[in-house]
């Protein structure tokens, strides 16, 4: 895919917030991507049904709660699945502590 086709596919994935089916309990709230069409922001957030409020993760605003009327998202999309682990990303352990010590020495260029 080209950058332009990637951008179009991403934009096409946005759904109207009215189509979002929030969890019925606080403990089941899932993170989603939230967007506001007029204010042009994108945030990761979740909706808490007991409080009837949106919470945004990782914002630099004074509060991460949607406290201002009209600050609720107008659109949403699910978060992508995490990447699959590959051989390069899988953590490994050494059954023999001496083998780990040897590996670390080789990695550091020691003999």
C-alpha positions as CSV (number, residue, x, y, z in Angstrom):
1,X,0.0,0.0,0.0
2,X,1.0,3.5,-0.6
3,X,1.0,6.2,2.1
4,X,-2.1,7.7,0.5
5,X,-4.0,4.4,0.3
6,X,-3.0,3.7,3.9
7,X,-4.4,7.1,5.0
8,X,-7.6,6.5,3.1
9,X,-8.1,3.1,4.6
10,X,-7.4,4.5,8.1
11,X,-9.9,7.3,7.6
12,X,-12.6,4.9,6.2
13,X,-12.3,2.9,9.5
14,X,-13.8,5.7,11.6
15,X,-17.3,5.0,12.7
16,X,-19.9,7.4,14.0
17,X,-19.9,7.4,17.8
18,X,-23.6,6.4,17.7
19,X,-22.5,3.0,16.5
20,X,-20.3,2.3,19.5
21,X,-21.7,-0.2,22.0
22,X,-20.2,0.6,25.3
23,X,-19.6,-1.9,28.0
24,X,-22.3,-2.2,30.6
25,X,-19.9,-2.1,33.6
26,X,-16.8,-0.2,34.5
27,X,-14.6,-3.3,34.6
28,X,-15.5,-4.2,31.1
29,X,-14.7,-0.9,29.5
30,X,-12.3,-1.3,26.6
31,X,-9.9,1.2,25.0
32,X,-10.7,2.5,21.6
33,X,-9.5,5.2,19.3
34,X,-11.7,8.3,19.7
35,X,-11.9,11.2,17.4
36,X,-13.6,14.6,17.2
37,X,-14.5,15.6,13.6
38,X,-14.9,19.4,14.3
39,X,-12.0,19.8,16.9
40,X,-9.8,17.5,14.8
41,X,-8.3,15.5,17.7
42,X,-7.6,11.8,18.1
43,X,-7.2,10.2,21.5
44,X,-7.2,6.7,23.0
45,X,-10.0,6.4,25.5
46,X,-12.8,4.4,27.0
47,X,-16.3,5.1,28.1
48,X,-17.4,4.4,31.7
49,X,-21.1,3.6,31.7
50,X,-21.7,4.1,35.4
51,X,-20.5,7.7,35.2
52,X,-21.6,8.3,31.6
53,X,-18.3,9.9,30.9
54,X,-15.3,9.4,28.5
55,X,-11.8,9.0,29.9
56,X,-8.8,9.7,27.6
57,X,-5.5,8.0,28.1
58,X,-2.2,9.8,27.7
59,X,-3.4,13.3,27.1
60,X,-1.5,16.4,28.3
61,X,-4.7,18.2,29.3
62,X,-5.5,19.3,32.9
63,X,-7.9,16.4,33.2
64,X,-8.2,13.3,31.2
65,X,-12.0,13.2,31.7
66,X,-14.2,14.7,29.1
67,X,-15.5,17.5,31.3
68,X,-16.6,20.0,28.8
69,X,-19.9,19.5,27.0
70,X,-19.2,18.8,23.4
71,X,-15.8,17.2,24.1
72,X,-17.1,13.7,23.8
73,X,-15.8,11.9,20.7
74,X,-17.9,12.1,17.5
75,X,-16.2,9.0,16.0
76,X,-14.5,5.8,17.1
77,X,-12.6,2.8,15.8
78,X,-11.2,-0.3,17.5
79,X,-7.5,-0.4,18.4
80,X,-5.4,-2.5,16.1
81,X,-4.3,-5.9,17.4
82,X,-0.8,-6.0,19.0
83,X,2.0,-7.2,16.8
84,X,2.8,-10.9,16.7
85,X,6.0,-11.9,18.6
86,X,8.8,-13.0,16.3
87,X,12.0,-14.8,17.2
88,X,13.8,-11.4,17.5
89,X,11.2,-10.1,20.0
90,X,10.5,-13.2,22.1
91,X,12.2,-13.1,25.4
92,X,14.6,-15.9,26.1
93,X,16.1,-17.3,29.2
94,X,19.1,-19.4,29.9
95,X,18.6,-22.7,31.8
96,X,22.3,-22.5,32.8
97,X,23.3,-19.2,34.5
98,X,26.9,-19.8,33.2
99,X,25.5,-19.8,29.6
100,X,23.9,-16.4,30.2
101,X,27.2,-15.0,31.6
102,X,29.1,-16.4,28.6
103,X,26.5,-14.8,26.2
104,X,26.8,-11.4,27.9
105,X,30.6,-11.5,27.8
106,X,30.5,-12.3,24.0
107,X,27.9,-9.5,23.5
108,X,30.2,-7.1,25.3
109,X,33.2,-8.2,23.3
110,X,35.0,-9.8,26.2
111,X,36.8,-13.1,26.1
